[in-house]
Amino acid sequence: MGHISSFEMFGEREVSYWIDRAHWGKGIATEALKQFLSLDTVRPLHARAAKDNIGSRRVLEKCGFFILDEDSGFANARGMEIEEFIFTLRD
């Protein structure tokens, strides 16, 4: 169905998640991220979302993340460089 993970990137902790398309729009990513955040309480925590991925942006916002910056990066799932927002979650 999907996965969620946390790792260090550019000296900062990030969270990433992926949900199979068949399960989009059911609140699963939001609930999984909320549960993850209740277990992993280290802050600040960062996340990235493609600018055109409104669903992922909403998941992050529902969980308390806000846009900190913008960047571009290679998206493995798309096989190309994309424009993205950098989100952060603070205490």
C-alpha positions as CSV (number, residue, x, y, z in Angstrom):
1,M,0.0,0.0,0.0
2,G,2.9,2.4,0.8
3,H,5.7,3.4,3.1
4,I,7.0,6.2,5.2
5,S,10.6,6.9,6.2
6,S,12.8,9.5,7.8
7,F,16.4,10.2,6.9
8,E,19.1,12.9,7.0
9,M,19.6,15.0,3.8
10,F,21.8,18.0,3.5
11,G,22.4,17.9,7.3
12,E,18.7,18.1,8.1
13,R,16.1,15.4,9.0
14,E,13.5,14.7,6.3
15,V,10.4,12.6,6.1
16,S,9.2,10.9,2.9
17,Y,6.1,8.9,2.1
18,W,4.5,7.1,-0.8
19,I,1.0,5.7,-1.2
20,D,-0.1,3.5,-4.1
21,R,-2.3,5.4,-6.4
22,A,-5.2,3.0,-5.8
23,H,-5.4,4.3,-2.2
24,W,-5.1,8.1,-2.9
25,G,-7.8,10.4,-1.5
26,K,-8.8,8.1,1.4
27,G,-6.8,9.9,4.1
28,I,-4.3,7.1,4.5
29,A,-1.2,9.2,3.9
30,T,-2.4,11.9,6.4
31,E,-3.2,9.3,9.0
32,A,0.1,7.4,8.5
33,L,2.1,10.7,8.7
34,K,0.2,11.7,11.9
35,Q,1.0,8.4,13.5
36,F,4.6,8.6,12.4
37,L,5.0,12.1,13.9
38,S,3.6,10.9,17.2
39,L,6.4,8.3,17.4
40,D,9.2,10.4,15.9
41,T,9.2,13.7,17.8
42,V,12.6,15.1,16.7
43,R,12.1,18.6,15.3
44,P,12.6,20.4,13.1
45,L,11.6,17.9,10.5
46,H,11.5,18.7,6.8
47,A,9.7,17.3,3.7
48,R,9.6,18.0,0.0
49,A,6.7,17.9,-2.4
50,A,6.4,18.6,-6.1
51,K,4.8,22.0,-6.7
52,D,2.1,20.3,-8.8
53,N,1.4,17.6,-6.2
54,I,-1.5,19.2,-4.5
55,G,-2.5,16.0,-2.6
56,S,0.9,15.6,-1.0
57,R,1.1,19.3,-0.2
58,R,-2.3,19.0,1.6
59,V,-1.1,15.9,3.6
60,L,1.8,17.9,4.9
61,E,-0.3,21.0,5.7
62,K,-2.9,18.9,7.6
63,C,0.0,17.5,9.7
64,G,1.3,21.0,10.6
65,F,4.0,21.5,8.1
66,F,4.4,24.8,6.3
67,I,6.3,26.0,3.3
68,L,9.8,27.1,4.1
69,D,11.5,27.4,0.7
70,E,11.5,26.3,-2.9
71,D,14.0,24.1,-4.7
72,S,14.3,21.8,-7.6
73,G,15.5,18.2,-7.5
74,F,15.4,14.9,-9.4
75,A,12.2,12.9,-8.8
76,N,12.9,9.2,-9.3
77,A,9.2,8.4,-9.8
78,R,9.1,10.9,-12.7
79,G,12.6,10.3,-14.0
80,M,13.2,14.1,-14.3
81,E,14.1,17.2,-12.4
82,I,11.0,18.9,-10.8
83,E,10.2,22.1,-9.0
84,E,9.4,21.5,-5.4
85,F,8.4,23.1,-2.1
86,I,10.4,22.5,1.0
87,F,8.2,22.1,4.1
88,T,9.2,22.2,7.7
89,L,7.6,21.1,11.0
90,R,8.7,22.8,14.2
91,D,7.7,22.3,17.8
